[in-house]
Amino acid sequence: MAFFSHADAKTGRYTTDLQKAGRLGIDAAECSGIESKLGQLLYANVDNFGTIGKDPLDPAYIKMVEDLQLGGVLPKTRIADQSKIAEVHKKLQDVSRQPLLIGVDRMILETSVFGLGYGSGFLNKIAPNVSDACFKREVFLDAFLHRANGVNQALGPTIERDEGKKFLSRDISEVAPKARNLIGIFHKAGIATTNKHFPYTPTTYNLHDKTADDKMPREAVRKKMEPFRELASESDFLMTTHVLNSNIDKENVVTFSPEWIRILREEVKYDGLIMTDGIFMFNNYPESIKKMAAHWPQDQVPMRSEHAIFAARSILAGHDMVVVESIAADTYEIFKELLYLACQNKSLGNKFRARVNESYKRIADYKKKHNSELRFSEPVSADLYKEATEIYIDANYGKPGSLCQHPKFEAWKKKAEVYMSRAAPASGSQLKKTSEPTMLDSSKSGITQGVQQ
């Protein structure tokens, strides 16, 4: 399948639908061009993995990925067969004109568990309990499990400051080297990494349940952002949170806030791809969800879906990709409403169309540069994978420190490195390292100027 082959000269399917419904506000050819790009900004759930049958993924999800040409997917699996999981991921790649990002927070298989984005994160769980050498073993095994299962993006590491007694509460000079080791091992295996959750998560409640104005003082916010500043040039992706802090933005959660994205770009000096957290988390915010939707100018561009409004506001704020962690019908609806917005000849439609083009170029440039490792789908040998899972089981299912003295690990690792090297990865992150100081300069930071006390 041709790389970056956009829509044919004919009018796009969903542009035609807008035209028939009298909802098309710009030239059909221009709208069709946007239609061919828009899916790349969506990172959607693929579900209904079964336990039996020839195809463990509901074919409707493969069709969705092909129809919308999605930028990324979040597989939800209930099967334990590694070869079937990898096969499904390859099918999803095969229907994608551009390399498809396949990411997981955590995947639980019958014989192993892997992922960087779960709970308080890999760094908090492993790093404080083991030596550097042992930590690298733990990371390497996790990276192998990603690669062997056809996963090309780790939705981690979690690097936000943890004010409890865990590793991420320690000084950045201690945290950063471990984080760099982890990211470097994943990049060497051709797996993208995602720094999260910017700028921080609240300590008094869970963002999966609600959001509230935490009114964190400016100095505390600056301290919280240290890891993102220090590691800004390491990962190619970054995930934000739905936290609200009226000292920075009076009305908007980070997801909808141009000011927070400005701080991230200009002051934290991050220039990679920015993802939202899941926008369907807003379903758990019943008291604030109407207020968040109410900011939308329905009189100018009436939208038929609150979640499409959330996605649109995220992109307008400066996010490159929006995580849509719901059923296929919701993903289709969001895509169609975003296309409607992009194809209006009104101020908001023009602005949104420009943002889609901007983010699409960033995504396309990244995927073109990393095409070979993102597309890599060579099956791992059954024996090599079996050895990995046996080591994992012998090591008490990943108990911290259990790999340090494992007698079979080094011999297995040499063979695993040969397999992982064939992913033809880039030499590391595409981003330049910054020589900026670790701490934000309070005399120049927008966090300390022009905001409320």
Secondary structure, 3 states (H helix, E strand, C coil): CCCCCCCCCCCCHHHHHHHHCCCCCCCHHHHHHHHHHHHHHEEEEECCCCCCCCCCCCHHHHHHHHHHCCCEEEECCCCCCHHHHHHHHHHHHHCCCCCCEEEECCEECCCCEECCCCCCCHHHHHHHHCCHHHHHHHHHHHHHHHHHCCCCEECCCECCCCCCCCHHHCCHHHHHHHHHHHHHHHHHCCCECEEEEECCCCCCCCCCCCCCECCCCHHHHHHHCHHHHHCCCCCCEEEECCCECCCCCCCCCHHHCHHHHHHHHHHCCCCCEEEEEEHHHHHHCHHHHHHHHHCCCCCCCCCCCHHHHHHHHHHHHCCCEEEECCCHHHHHHHHHHHHHHHCCCCHHHHHHHHHHHHHHHHHHHHHHHCHHHHHCCCCCCHHHHHHHHHHHHHCCCCCCCCCCCCCCHHHHHHHHHHHHHCCCCCCCCCCCCCCCCCCCCCCCCCCCCCCCC
